[in-house]
Amino acid sequence: MHSGRHSRRTSPASWILYGSLRAVSYSRLLAQEAARLLEYFGCEVRIFNPEGLPLPDAEPASHPKVQELRELSVWSEGQVWVSPERHGAMSGIMKAQIDWIPYRSARSGRHRVKRWQ
């Protein structure tokens, strides 16, 4: 992990979240394909594996998976979120990941949400 947000990095830092824990997950496969494309276009890519991430408020924020998630959130300059649709909404594991991201880091002014349908 880099010590600073932009220390010695020349390529855009892209972080990918996916919202499934299944052994065969189309969300994870799509996330991996997105990573390949981003790398092809010159991005540095990290994919967060949500396995082991506790539910919000079930563990303290010092939990190792929560810390990993938050460090990647600060590290990234762009994010791709991939989730299966469950009853017209994102999956619970996707929601849990988003809930663990501190509001302050998400509102840093550098994060902009763009949705494609």
MDTraj code that builds the backbone (N, CA, C; nanometers):
import mdtraj as md
import numpy as np

residues = "MET HIS SER GLY ARG HIS SER ARG ARG THR SER PRO ALA SER TRP ILE LEU TYR GLY SER LEU ARG ALA VAL SER TYR SER ARG LEU LEU ALA GLN GLU ALA ALA ARG LEU LEU GLU TYR PHE GLY CYS GLU VAL ARG ILE PHE ASN PRO GLU GLY LEU PRO LEU PRO ASP ALA GLU PRO ALA SER HIS PRO LYS VAL GLN GLU LEU ARG GLU LEU SER VAL TRP SER GLU GLY GLN VAL TRP VAL SER PRO GLU ARG HIS GLY ALA MET SER GLY ILE MET LYS ALA GLN ILE ASP TRP ILE PRO TYR ARG SER ALA ARG SER GLY ARG HIS ARG VAL LYS ARG TRP GLN".split()
xyz = np.array([
    [0.0858, -0.1176, 0.0000],
    [0.0000, 0.0000, 0.0000],
    [0.0899, 0.1232, 0.0000],
    [0.0508, 0.2235, -0.0725],
    [0.1279, 0.3474, -0.0811],
    [0.1125, 0.4277, 0.0470],
    [0.2176, 0.5014, 0.0817],
    [0.2129, 0.5820, 0.2042],
    [0.1237, 0.7034, 0.1900],
    [0.1174, 0.7618, 0.0734],
    [0.0330, 0.8786, 0.0514],
    [-0.0635, 0.8541, -0.0622],
    [-0.1579, 0.9414, -0.0759],
    [-0.2603, 0.9236, -0.1784],
    [-0.2002, 0.9201, -0.3180],
    [-0.1023, 1.0035, -0.3457],
    [-0.0475, 1.0110, -0.4804],
    [0.1031, 0.9876, -0.4836],
    [0.1598, 0.9271, -0.3818],
    [0.3045, 0.9133, -0.3772],
    [0.3575, 0.8235, -0.4882],
    [0.4365, 0.8829, -0.5773],
    [0.5081, 0.8125, -0.6835],
    [0.4185, 0.7328, -0.7782],
    [0.2939, 0.7652, -0.7860],
    [0.2048, 0.6924, -0.8749],
    [0.1795, 0.7779, -0.9989],
    [0.1907, 0.7173, -1.1153],
    [0.1638, 0.7900, -1.2384],
    [0.0347, 0.7424, -1.3046],
    [-0.0121, 0.6247, -1.2693],
    [-0.1357, 0.5740, -1.3279],
    [-0.2516, 0.5922, -1.2301],
    [-0.3726, 0.6111, -1.2796],
    [-0.4882, 0.6296, -1.1912],
    [-0.5111, 0.5065, -1.1021],
    [-0.5432, 0.5323, -0.9775],
    [-0.5685, 0.4256, -0.8803],
    [-0.7169, 0.3910, -0.8833],
    [-0.7476, 0.2692, -0.9247],
    [-0.8864, 0.2255, -0.9366],
    [-0.9140, 0.1104, -0.8411],
    [-1.0240, 0.1219, -0.7705],
    [-1.0623, 0.0246, -0.6697],
    [-1.1945, -0.0375, -0.7106],
    [-1.2030, -0.1697, -0.7021],
    [-1.3243, -0.2401, -0.7425],
    [-1.3832, -0.3153, -0.6243],
    [-1.5121, -0.2937, -0.6022],
    [-1.5896, -0.3675, -0.5020],
    [-1.6878, -0.4570, -0.5751],
    [-1.7080, -0.5781, -0.5245],
    [-1.8138, -0.6629, -0.5783],
    [-1.8983, -0.7144, -0.4627],
    [-2.0234, -0.7435, -0.4910],
    [-2.1189, -0.7706, -0.3841],
    [-2.1704, -0.9120, -0.3769],
    [-2.0806, -1.0100, -0.3812],
    [-2.1237, -1.1490, -0.3712],
    [-2.0169, -1.2320, -0.3028],
    [-2.0611, -1.3316, -0.2265],
    [-1.9689, -1.4241, -0.1611],
    [-1.9767, -1.5640, -0.2209],
    [-2.0541, -1.5820, -0.3249],
    [-2.0706, -1.7142, -0.3854],
    [-1.9396, -1.7639, -0.4452],
    [-1.9242, -1.8973, -0.4446],
    [-1.8041, -1.9580, -0.5027],
    [-1.7939, -1.9255, -0.6516],
    [-1.9053, -1.9343, -0.7231],
    [-1.9115, -1.8940, -0.8633],
    [-1.9971, -1.7681, -0.8666],
    [-1.9310, -1.6549, -0.8760],
    [-1.9986, -1.5254, -0.8670],
    [-1.9808, -1.4482, -0.9965],
    [-2.0918, -1.4179, -1.0636],
    [-2.0833, -1.3370, -1.1848],
    [-2.0386, -1.1948, -1.1527],
    [-2.0732, -1.1481, -1.0337],
    [-2.0268, -1.0144, -0.9930],
    [-1.8752, -1.0109, -0.9830],
    [-1.8172, -1.1136, -0.9220],
    [-1.6715, -1.1197, -0.9093],
    [-1.6063, -1.1350, -1.0469],
    [-1.6662, -1.2187, -1.1339],
    [-1.6115, -1.2346, -1.2687],
    [-1.6159, -1.1029, -1.3462],
    [-1.7254, -1.0295, -1.3320],
    [-1.7359, -0.8991, -1.3977],
    [-1.6348, -0.8007, -1.3390],
    [-1.6157, -0.8053, -1.2080],
    [-1.5162, -0.7191, -1.1434],
    [-1.3762, -0.7504, -1.1960],
    [-1.3448, -0.8780, -1.2130],
    [-1.2136, -0.9168, -1.2646],
    [-1.1965, -0.8717, -1.4101],
    [-1.3027, -0.8795, -1.4890],
    [-1.2953, -0.8322, -1.6276],
    [-1.2768, -0.6802, -1.6322],
    [-1.3487, -0.6096, -1.5450],
    [-1.3311, -0.4637, -1.5359],
    [-1.1868, -0.4306, -1.4984],
    [-1.1293, -0.5075, -1.4065],
    [-0.9900, -0.4853, -1.3666],
    [-0.8956, -0.5038, -1.4853],
    [-0.9198, -0.6088, -1.5642],
    [-0.8344, -0.6316, -1.6826],
    [-0.8430, -0.5138, -1.7799],
    [-0.9641, -0.4633, -1.8010],
    [-0.9802, -0.3496, -1.8916],
    [-0.9135, -0.2236, -1.8365],
    [-0.9329, -0.1976, -1.7084],
    [-0.8708, -0.0798, -1.6478],
    [-0.7189, -0.0879, -1.6539],
    [-0.6640, -0.2060, -1.6273],
    [-0.5194, -0.2243, -1.6365],
    [-0.4714, -0.2045, -1.7802],
    [-0.5478, -0.2534, -1.8756],
    [-0.5134, -0.2343, -2.0170],
    [-0.5032, -0.0853, -2.0502],
    [-0.5916, -0.0059, -1.9920],
    [-0.5915, 0.1380, -2.0164],
    [-0.4979, 0.2143, -1.9227],
    [-0.4163, 0.1420, -1.8464],
    [-0.3110, 0.2053, -1.7686],
    [-0.3393, 0.2330, -1.6226],
    [-0.4477, 0.1810, -1.5706],
    [-0.4799, 0.2045, -1.4292],
    [-0.4100, 0.1030, -1.3388],
    [-0.3824, 0.1451, -1.2185],
    [-0.3405, 0.0536, -1.1134],
    [-0.4690, 0.0104, -1.0428],
    [-0.4935, -0.1198, -1.0348],
    [-0.6230, -0.1703, -0.9880],
    [-0.6068, -0.2577, -0.8648],
    [-0.6971, -0.2385, -0.7716],
    [-0.7091, -0.3259, -0.6543],
    [-0.8540, -0.3703, -0.6440],
    [-0.8746, -0.4984, -0.6193],
    [-1.0085, -0.5535, -0.5987],
    [-1.0203, -0.5932, -0.4521],
    [-1.1270, -0.5474, -0.3870],
    [-1.1505, -0.5829, -0.2470],
    [-1.2338, -0.7104, -0.2411],
    [-1.1837, -0.8108, -0.1688],
    [-1.2576, -0.9345, -0.1456],
    [-1.3390, -0.9173, -0.0170],
    [-1.4734, -0.9191, -0.0255],
    [-1.5551, -0.8923, 0.0925],
    [-1.5644, -1.0081, 0.1920],
    [-1.5068, -1.1226, 0.1594],
    [-1.5143, -1.2366, 0.2512],
    [-1.4494, -1.2017, 0.3848],
    [-1.5224, -1.2226, 0.4915],
    [-1.4716, -1.1935, 0.6254],
    [-1.5034, -1.0541, 0.6759],
    [-1.5633, -0.9704, 0.5919],
    [-1.6007, -0.8361, 0.6356],
    [-1.7212, -0.8471, 0.7288],
    [-1.7107, -0.7947, 0.8497],
    [-1.8253, -0.8034, 0.9420],
    [-1.9360, -0.7067, 0.9023],
    [-2.0545, -0.7337, 0.9508],
    [-2.1646, -0.6402, 0.9308],
    [-2.1348, -0.5114, 1.0069],
    [-2.1798, -0.3979, 0.9553],
    [-2.1576, -0.2716, 1.0263],
    [-2.2126, -0.2798, 1.1691],
    [-2.1370, -0.2266, 1.2623],
    [-2.1692, -0.2220, 1.4053],
    [-2.1598, -0.3572, 1.4750],
    [-2.1266, -0.4653, 1.4024],
    [-2.1092, -0.5959, 1.4655],
    [-1.9688, -0.6103, 1.5240],
    [-1.8761, -0.5345, 1.4713],
    [-1.7362, -0.5344, 1.5154],
    [-1.6883, -0.3902, 1.5173],
    [-1.5807, -0.3633, 1.5889],
    [-1.5267, -0.2263, 1.5872],
    [-1.4616, -0.1956, 1.4519],
    [-1.4461, -0.0685, 1.4240],
    [-1.3847, -0.0239, 1.2987],
    [-1.2380, -0.0658, 1.2893],
    [-1.1808, -0.1128, 1.3976],
    [-1.0419, -0.1586, 1.3960],
    [-1.0271, -0.3001, 1.3381],
    [-1.1387, -0.3648, 1.3039],
    [-1.1341, -0.4989, 1.2445],
    [-1.0460, -0.4937, 1.1189],
    [-0.9588, -0.5934, 1.0978],
    [-0.8649, -0.5902, 0.9839],
    [-0.9318, -0.5733, 0.8468],
    [-1.0445, -0.6376, 0.8223],
    [-1.1114, -0.6226, 0.6928],
    [-1.1693, -0.4821, 0.6761],
    [-1.2173, -0.4234, 0.7837],
    [-1.2691, -0.2865, 0.7775],
    [-1.1547, -0.1908, 0.7482],
    [-1.0411, -0.2120, 0.8134],
    [-0.9251, -0.1265, 0.7893],
    [-0.8772, -0.1385, 0.6449],
    [-0.8738, -0.2609, 0.5922],
    [-0.8337, -0.2813, 0.4524],
    [-0.9281, -0.2065, 0.3582],
    [-1.0575, -0.2188, 0.3819],
    [-1.1582, -0.1507, 0.2996],
    [-1.1390, 0.0001, 0.3038],
    [-1.1206, 0.0533, 0.4231],
    [-1.1060, 0.1986, 0.4377],
    [-0.9766, 0.2500, 0.3768],
    [-0.8686, 0.1748, 0.3894],
    [-0.7417, 0.2157, 0.3283],
    [-0.7536, 0.2200, 0.1763],
    [-0.8220, 0.1220, 0.1186],
    [-0.8409, 0.1219, -0.0261],
    [-0.9300, 0.2372, -0.0707],
    [-1.0275, 0.2717, 0.0109],
    [-1.1155, 0.3844, -0.0214],
    [-1.0360, 0.5138, -0.0312],
    [-0.9458, 0.5353, 0.0618],
    [-0.8628, 0.6567, 0.0617],
    [-0.7609, 0.6507, -0.0519],
    [-0.7058, 0.5329, -0.0777],
    [-0.6042, 0.5147, -0.1824],
    [-0.6591, 0.5432, -0.3214],
    [-0.7839, 0.5072, -0.3449],
    [-0.8387, 0.5091, -0.4806],
    [-0.8724, 0.6489, -0.5311],
    [-0.8587, 0.6638, -0.6627],
    [-0.9016, 0.7853, -0.7315],
    [-1.0287, 0.7597, -0.8111],
    [-1.0580, 0.6350, -0.8367],
    [-1.1785, 0.5947, -0.9075],
    [-1.2259, 0.4622, -0.8524],
    [-1.3558, 0.4400, -0.8570],
    [-1.4119, 0.3173, -0.8025],
    [-1.5128, 0.2583, -0.8992],
    [-1.5174, 0.1256, -0.9014],
    [-1.6175, 0.0514, -0.9767],
    [-1.6872, -0.0393, -0.8772],
    [-1.8186, -0.0294, -0.8702],
    [-1.8981, -0.1125, -0.7799],
    [-1.9807, -0.2083, -0.8640],
    [-1.9710, -0.3375, -0.8352],
    [-2.0426, -0.4407, -0.9090],
    [-2.1234, -0.5230, -0.8095],
    [-2.2537, -0.5282, -0.8304],
    [-2.3384, -0.6019, -0.7366],
    [-2.4504, -0.6739, -0.8097],
    [-2.4835, -0.7943, -0.7630],
    [-2.6044, -0.8565, -0.8171],
    [-2.7264, -0.7784, -0.7681],
    [-2.8331, -0.7873, -0.8430],
    [-2.9563, -0.7212, -0.8018],
    [-3.0377, -0.8191, -0.7186],
    [-3.0783, -0.7760, -0.6021],
    [-3.1605, -0.8583, -0.5130],
    [-3.2889, -0.7836, -0.4842],
    [-3.3994, -0.8318, -0.5360],
    [-3.5302, -0.7696, -0.5132],
    [-3.5279, -0.6208, -0.5476],
    [-3.4629, -0.5865, -0.6573],
    [-3.4596, -0.4491, -0.7034],
    [-3.3568, -0.3614, -0.6344],
    [-3.2673, -0.4199, -0.5576],
    [-3.1664, -0.3417, -0.4852],
    [-3.0315, -0.4135, -0.4910],
    [-2.9283, -0.3477, -0.4407],
    [-2.7965, -0.4107, -0.4333],
    [-2.7979, -0.5197, -0.3267],
    [-2.7002, -0.6071, -0.3303],
    [-2.6912, -0.7159, -0.2324],
    [-2.6547, -0.6618, -0.0940],
    [-2.6842, -0.7399, 0.0068],
    [-2.6524, -0.7010, 0.1443],
    [-2.5040, -0.6845, 0.1678],
    [-2.4209, -0.7710, 0.1074],
    [-2.2761, -0.7594, 0.1270],
    [-2.2229, -0.6321, 0.0610],
    [-2.2854, -0.5916, -0.0495],
    [-2.2455, -0.4651, -0.1130],
    [-2.2806, -0.3488, -0.0211],
    [-2.4010, -0.3520, 0.0335],
    [-2.4454, -0.2463, 0.1255],
    [-2.3546, -0.2399, 0.2475],
    [-2.3150, -0.3547, 0.3001],
    [-2.2255, -0.3572, 0.4168],
    [-2.0918, -0.2910, 0.3840],
    [-2.0386, -0.3158, 0.2651],
    [-1.9120, -0.2526, 0.2261],
    [-1.9269, -0.1012, 0.2211],
    [-2.0342, -0.0563, 0.1593],
    [-2.0579, 0.0877, 0.1489],
    [-2.0762, 0.1495, 0.2874],
    [-2.1479, 0.0800, 0.3755],
    [-2.1717, 0.1328, 0.5099],
    [-2.0438, 0.1461, 0.5912],
    [-1.9432, 0.0633, 0.5631],
    [-1.8171, 0.0721, 0.6367],
    [-1.7265, 0.1848, 0.5860],
    [-1.7536, 0.2368, 0.4674],
    [-1.6702, 0.3462, 0.4144],
    [-1.7077, 0.4736, 0.4896],
    [-1.6128, 0.5391, 0.5539],
    [-1.6454, 0.6612, 0.6283],
    [-1.7026, 0.7678, 0.5365],
    [-1.8065, 0.8324, 0.5806],
    [-1.8732, 0.9362, 0.5029],
    [-1.7746, 1.0450, 0.4632],
    [-1.6863, 1.0815, 0.5529],
    [-1.5897, 1.1877, 0.5257],
    [-1.5000, 1.1512, 0.4084],
    [-1.4523, 1.0271, 0.4009],
    [-1.3642, 0.9898, 0.2901],
    [-1.4425, 0.9832, 0.1597],
    [-1.5689, 0.9460, 0.1653],
    [-1.6512, 0.9408, 0.0447],
    [-1.6876, 1.0805, -0.0037],
    [-1.6810, 1.1812, 0.0832],
    [-1.7170, 1.3184, 0.0471],
    [-1.5935, 1.4052, 0.0292],
    [-1.4809, 1.3446, -0.0026],
    [-1.3563, 1.4200, -0.0123],
    [-1.3530, 1.5166, -0.1300],
    [-1.4547, 1.5116, -0.2151],
    [-1.4554, 1.6002, -0.3302],
    [-1.3956, 1.5365, -0.4541],
    [-1.3245, 1.4283, -0.4367],
    [-1.2627, 1.3604, -0.5499],
    [-1.3503, 1.2464, -0.6006],
    [-1.4466, 1.2041, -0.5225],
    [-1.5318, 1.0919, -0.5612],
    [-1.6586, 1.1438, -0.6287],
    [-1.6820, 1.0965, -0.7456],
    [-1.8049, 1.1304, -0.8162],
    [-1.8689, 1.0007, -0.8618],
    [-1.9978, 0.9919, -0.8474],
    [-2.0679, 0.8696, -0.8834],
    [-2.1225, 0.8825, -1.0243],
    [-2.0986, 0.7827, -1.1050],
    [-2.1517, 0.7783, -1.2407],
    [-2.2152, 0.6417, -1.2585],
    [-2.3414, 0.6395, -1.2920],
    [-2.4119, 0.5128, -1.3108],
    [-2.4419, 0.4913, -1.4580],
    [-2.4195, 0.3707, -1.5015],
    [-2.4585, 0.3293, -1.6359],
    [-2.5698, 0.2293, -1.6214],
    [-2.6701, 0.2420, -1.7051],
    [-2.7827, 0.1476, -1.6989],
    [-2.7894, 0.0673, -1.8262],
])
top = md.Topology()
chain = top.add_chain()
for i, resn in enumerate(residues, 1):
    res = top.add_residue(resn, chain, resSeq=i)
    for name in ("N", "CA", "C"):
        top.add_atom(name, md.element.get_by_symbol(name[0]), res)
traj = md.Trajectory(xyz[None], top)
